[in-house]
Amino acid sequence: MIRFQPITTSDVQHYKFMEELLVESFPPEEYRELEHLREYTDRIGNFHNNIIFDDDLPIGFITYWDFDEFYYVEHFATNPALRNGGYGKRTLEHLCEFLKRPIVLEVERPVEEMAKRRINFYQRHGFTLWEKDYYQPPYKEGDDFLPMYLMVHGNLDAEKDYEGIRHKLHTIVYGVKE
């Protein structure tokens, strides 16, 4: 059975697993400095860092932000040795049941095959692609904004809600001064 276990940096074994999987799964421009992530994990009340378990087996991690109107999934990855075993599907199903408000996440634009597959995966699980220009602010000084799209699960409207969501992500998650 899939479950999420919140972690802090004092949970050394699980935190190490999460950091290693983050670095292995994402290019450096798609995550914040690890020291900043540690601070967020331990000190930011609406930021949640979780290990994903299947019974007692750690299979991945998920980080998300709890905003009043929606949740924002910042990172989600499964152990590469366990990929294509249905864990992504089961984790998304659990996530959508566990979080009671709409869910927002960022995806790379469908230029490369892997990005297309990732978008299709989320669409098969009830997410809608908002094909509005969205640029992920840089996590690190000197990096560029990354062209992305937002995907949503739940009752959000691209025309009505996009700007408010974009503003919240840019100012709170990424610290952009607007």
Residue pairs with C-beta under 8 A, 6 or more apart in sequence:
1 54
1 55
2 52
2 53
2 54
2 87
2 90
2 91
2 93
2 94
3 52
3 53
3 94
4 50
4 51
4 52
4 53
4 62
4 94
4 98
5 14
5 50
5 51
5 53
6 48
6 49
6 50
7 14
7 15
7 18
7 41
7 49
7 50
7 51
8 15
8 41
8 42
8 49
9 15
9 38
9 41
9 42
10 42
14 51
14 58
15 38
15 41
17 51
17 58
17 61
18 49
18 51
18 61
19 34
19 37
21 60
21 61
21 77
21 79
22 31
22 37
22 61
22 75
22 77
23 31
23 34
24 77
24 80
25 75
25 77
25 80
26 75
26 77
28 140
29 138
29 139
29 140
29 143
29 144
29 146
30 136
30 139
30 146
31 37
31 75
31 139
32 40
32 139
32 140
33 139
33 140
37 49
40 47
40 49
41 47
41 49
46 65
46 66
46 67
47 63
47 64
47 65
47 66
48 63
48 64
48 65
48 66
49 61
49 63
50 61
50 62
50 63
50 64
51 58
51 60
51 61
52 58
52 59
52 60
52 61
52 62
52 78
52 87
52 91
53 59
54 87
54 90
58 79
59 78
59 79
59 82
59 87
59 91
60 76
60 77
60 78
60 79
60 82
60 87
60 91
61 75
61 76
61 77
62 73
62 75
62 76
62 91
62 95
63 73
63 74
63 75
63 76
64 71
64 72
64 73
64 74
64 99
64 103
65 71
65 72
65 74
65 172
65 173
67 168
67 172
69 101
69 102
69 161
69 164
70 101
70 102
70 103
70 104
70 152
70 154
70 156
70 165
71 99
71 101
71 102
71 103
71 104
72 103
72 104
72 105
72 165
72 168
72 169
72 173
73 95
73 103
73 104
73 105
74 105
74 173
76 91
76 105
78 87
78 88
78 91
88 121
89 125
92 122
92 125
93 125
95 103
96 103
96 125
96 126
96 153
101 154
102 152
102 153
102 154
102 155
102 156
103 127
103 152
103 153
103 154
104 150
104 151
104 152
104 156
104 165
104 169
105 122
105 127
105 150
105 151
105 152
106 134
106 136
106 148
106 149
106 150
106 151
106 169
107 115
107 118
107 119
107 122
107 129
107 148
107 149
107 150
107 151
108 115
108 118
108 146
108 148
108 149
109 115
109 147
109 148
109 149
110 116
110 119
119 129
119 149
119 151
122 129
122 151
123 129
123 151
125 153
126 153
127 151
127 152
127 153
128 151
128 152
128 153
128 158
129 149
129 151
130 149
130 150
130 151
130 152
130 158
130 162
131 149
132 149
132 150
132 158
132 162
133 147
134 147
134 148
134 149
134 150
134 166
135 145
135 146
135 147
135 148
136 145
136 146
136 147
136 148
136 174
137 145
137 170
137 174
137 175
137 176
138 144
138 145
138 146
138 174
139 174
150 162
150 165
150 166
152 158
156 165
167 178
170 176
170 178
171 177
171 178
